[in-house]
Amino acid sequence: ISTIGRRLDNLRPERLRPGEGVTYHVFVQQADAVSDLARARLAQRPDIRVVPVEGRGVARSRNAALAGVDSDIVLFADDDVEFLCGNYARLREIFAGDPALSCVCGMTLDEAGRPRKRFGRHMSPLRLWNVAKVGTPEIAVRRARVAELGIAFDERFGAGTDLPIGDEYIFLADLLRNKLSGRHVALPLAVHPRLSSGMDFDAESLETRRAVFRRAVGRLWYPFLVAFVLKNWARFPSLRAGLRFVRI
């Protein structure tokens, strides 16, 4: 779980439901700002560990998780997520049923219990063209296999940086580039507010998305970006109004 400073005050232990074999690692940036009360609340639980992290950006905290935990399966999240631990047994079964599987991308639900996105065929393979919409709470990986290949989140991207989106997509693209196997599954892993920092669609964010696609897919970035814009055309009102002034 990535958080920063006094946002840790909102991460109450009752939100982190105990689960069999589940340990919560909370990576805190600007840890000096954390209140003693917040630390004391979390310290009451042996399955919650609070780890200070230097620097800024969620990708840095996620890399700290990949390097610093000893769990076989690791899930990533921010501090505004509710975890559906009751489904983790099924998640373990999915990994156990396919030893070649290195990554599973599940589902997130909104506050009303509805899927936040449309999901395709159950157990469909991960591909460069179907992982762009995957959010952090939907990702589960075999930690050791990812670490062995030196795959990590690009710390230039993600919340807390000048390029505040795309860290998940780049991470998954790097997994696929390293020939690791992954699948989408129709399994809810978390509840997350429907509003998200990655959902802004305007001309300014287009430049950031261009940087994301260039980093994720290399020379193929242009058709990927065009396909993204066309798919989301109705959600780009400011872009439609001033398209001739936007250089991509």
matplotlib code that plots the C-alpha trace (Angstrom):
import matplotlib.pyplot as plt

x = [0.0, 1.4, 0.7, 2.3, 2.6, -0.7, -2.7, -1.7, -4.1, -7.0, -5.7, -7.5, -6.8, -10.4, -10.1, -7.4, -9.3, -7.3, -6.9, -5.3, -1.7, -2.2, 0.3, -0.2, 3.0, 2.4, 5.1, 5.0, 6.7, 7.3, 7.1, 8.2, 4.7, 3.0, 1.2, 2.1, -1.5, -1.6, 1.5, 0.1, -3.1, -1.4, 1.2, -1.5, -1.8, 1.0, -0.1, 0.5, 4.0, 4.8, 7.9, 9.3, 10.3, 12.5, 11.6, 8.2, 6.0, 3.9, 6.2, 9.0, 6.9, 5.9, 9.5, 10.2, 7.6, 9.1, 12.5, 11.5, 8.8, 9.1, 5.6, 5.3, 2.3, 2.3, -0.7, -0.3, -2.7, -3.1, -4.5, -8.0, -8.7, -10.8, -9.2, -11.4, -9.3, -12.1, -11.1, -7.4, -7.8, -9.2, -6.3, -3.8, -5.6, -5.3, -1.5, -1.1, -3.1, -0.6, 3.1, 4.0, 1.7, 3.6, 0.8, -2.9, -5.0, -8.3, -11.2, -12.0, -15.5, -16.9, -18.6, -21.9, -20.3, -20.3, -17.3, -15.5, -14.6, -15.7, -13.8, -13.3, -13.3, -12.4, -8.8, -7.9, -4.1, -2.4, -1.4, 0.0, -3.3, -5.5, -3.5, -3.6, -6.8, -5.5, -5.3, -2.9, -5.3, -6.0, -2.4, -1.0, 2.4, 4.8, 7.3, 10.4, 10.0, 9.6, 12.5, 14.8, 14.4, 14.9, 11.5, 10.3, 8.0, 9.4, 9.7, 9.4, 5.7, 2.7, 1.1, 3.5, 5.6, 5.4, 4.0, 1.2, -0.3, 0.8, 3.1, 0.9, 0.8, 4.5, 5.1, 2.8, 4.4, 7.8, 6.5, 5.3, 8.4, 10.3, 8.1, 6.3, 2.8, -0.2, -4.0, -7.1, -9.5, -13.1, -12.2, -12.8, -9.7, -10.5, -13.1, -11.9, -13.6, -14.9, -13.1, -9.4, -6.4, -5.9, -9.3, -8.7, -9.1, -8.0, -5.4, -2.9, -3.1, -2.6, 1.1, 1.5, -0.2, 2.1, 5.1, 3.5, 3.0, 6.5, 8.0, 5.7, 5.7, 8.6, 8.4, 4.8, 3.6, 1.9, -0.8, -1.3, -2.0, -4.3, -6.2, -6.5, -7.8, -10.3, -11.6, -12.1, -13.1, -16.4, -14.4, -12.1, -14.3, -11.4, -9.3, -12.1, -12.5, -8.8, -7.5, -5.7, -3.6, -2.5, 0.7, 1.1]
y = [0.0, 3.4, 6.5, 9.7, 11.8, 12.4, 10.4, 7.5, 8.8, 7.7, 4.2, 2.7, -0.9, -1.8, -1.1, -3.7, -6.9, -9.8, -12.6, -16.0, -15.6, -11.9, -9.3, -5.6, -3.6, 0.1, 2.2, 5.8, 8.7, 11.8, 9.6, 12.4, 13.9, 10.8, 11.2, 9.0, 8.0, 6.7, 4.6, 3.3, 2.2, 0.1, -1.3, -3.1, -5.6, -8.1, -8.5, -4.8, -3.4, 0.3, 1.0, 4.6, 5.3, 8.2, 10.3, 10.8, 8.9, 5.8, 3.9, 4.3, 2.7, -0.2, -0.9, -0.9, -3.5, -5.7, -5.4, -5.5, -8.1, -11.9, -12.9, -15.2, -13.2, -9.4, -7.1, -3.3, -0.6, 3.0, 4.1, 4.7, 1.0, -1.6, -5.1, -8.1, -10.7, -13.2, -13.7, -14.2, -17.9, -18.2, -16.0, -18.4, -21.3, -19.5, -19.1, -22.7, -24.1, -22.6, -22.6, -20.6, -17.7, -14.7, -12.1, -12.0, -8.9, -9.1, -6.6, -3.6, -2.7, 0.7, 1.8, 0.2, -3.2, -2.8, -3.4, -0.1, -1.2, -3.6, -6.8, -9.2, -13.0, -14.8, -15.9, -14.0, -13.6, -10.3, -8.4, -4.9, -3.8, -5.1, -4.0, -0.2, 0.1, -2.1, -0.2, -0.8, -2.7, -5.2, -6.4, -9.5, -10.9, -13.6, -11.4, -13.6, -14.2, -10.4, -9.5, -12.1, -10.4, -7.0, -5.7, -2.7, 0.3, 3.2, 5.9, 8.7, 7.8, 7.6, 9.7, 12.1, 12.7, 15.1, 12.2, 11.1, 8.2, 5.1, 3.4, 0.3, 0.0, 0.4, -2.2, -4.7, -4.0, -4.7, -8.0, -9.0, -7.8, -10.2, -13.1, -13.5, -15.0, -13.1, -13.4, -11.3, -13.0, -12.2, -12.0, -8.8, -8.0, -4.6, -1.8, 1.6, 4.9, 5.4, 8.8, 8.2, 10.3, 8.3, 9.1, 12.7, 13.0, 16.4, 17.9, 18.4, 14.8, 13.7, 14.7, 12.6, 9.7, 10.0, 9.7, 6.6, 4.9, 5.8, 4.3, 1.2, 0.1, 2.0, 2.7, 1.5, 4.4, 6.4, 3.8, 2.9, 6.5, 7.1, 3.9, 5.2, 8.6, 7.1, 4.6, 7.5, 10.2, 11.1, 11.7, 14.3, 17.4, 19.9, 18.0, 17.9, 21.7, 22.4, 19.4, 21.4, 23.1, 19.9, 18.4, 14.6]
z = [0.0, -1.0, 1.0, 2.0, 5.2, 7.1, 4.6, 6.8, 9.4, 7.1, 6.8, 9.8, 10.8, 10.4, 6.7, 6.4, 6.9, 8.3, 5.8, 5.9, 4.7, 4.1, 5.3, 4.6, 3.9, 4.1, 2.4, 3.6, 2.0, 4.1, 7.1, 9.4, 9.0, 10.3, 13.6, 16.6, 16.8, 13.3, 13.9, 17.2, 15.5, 12.9, 15.3, 17.1, 14.2, 13.6, 10.0, 9.2, 8.7, 8.1, 6.1, 5.5, 1.9, 0.7, -2.3, -3.9, -6.3, -6.0, -8.4, -5.9, -3.1, -5.4, -6.2, -2.5, -2.1, -4.9, -3.2, 0.4, 1.0, 1.0, -0.1, -3.1, -4.5, -4.3, -4.9, -5.2, -4.0, -2.9, 0.4, -0.8, -1.6, 0.2, -0.1, -0.9, 1.0, 0.7, -3.0, -2.3, -1.9, -5.4, -6.6, -5.1, -6.8, -10.2, -9.7, -8.4, -11.4, -13.9, -12.8, -15.9, -14.8, -13.6, -13.4, -12.9, -13.6, -11.7, -11.3, -9.2, -8.1, -7.3, -4.1, -5.2, -6.0, -9.7, -12.0, -12.7, -16.2, -18.9, -18.7, -21.6, -21.8, -18.6, -18.4, -21.6, -22.0, -21.3, -24.4, -25.1, -26.4, -23.6, -20.5, -20.9, -18.8, -15.9, -12.6, -9.7, -7.4, -10.2, -10.5, -8.7, -9.6, -8.5, -6.8, -7.1, -10.8, -11.5, -9.2, -10.8, -14.2, -12.7, -13.7, -11.8, -12.1, -14.0, -11.3, -13.8, -14.1, -11.7, -9.1, -7.4, -10.5, -13.5, -15.6, -13.2, -15.1, -17.0, -14.4, -14.4, -18.2, -18.5, -15.8, -17.5, -20.9, -19.5, -18.1, -21.5, -23.2, -20.9, -22.1, -18.8, -19.0, -17.6, -17.7, -17.1, -14.6, -13.7, -10.0, -7.9, -5.9, -4.5, -4.2, -5.5, -5.9, -9.4, -9.8, -10.5, -11.3, -14.4, -15.9, -17.1, -20.9, -22.2, -24.5, -21.7, -20.6, -24.2, -24.1, -21.0, -22.6, -25.6, -23.2, -21.6, -25.0, -26.2, -23.1, -23.1, -26.7, -28.3, -32.0, -32.1, -29.9, -32.6, -33.7, -30.0, -29.1, -32.1, -31.2, -27.7, -28.8, -31.2, -28.6, -26.1, -28.6, -26.8, -23.6, -25.1, -25.4, -25.1, -27.5, -30.1, -29.8, -30.3, -32.2, -34.9, -32.2, -30.6, -31.9, -31.3]

ax = plt.figure().add_subplot(projection="3d")
ax.plot(x, y, z, "-o")
ax.set_aspect("equal")
plt.show()
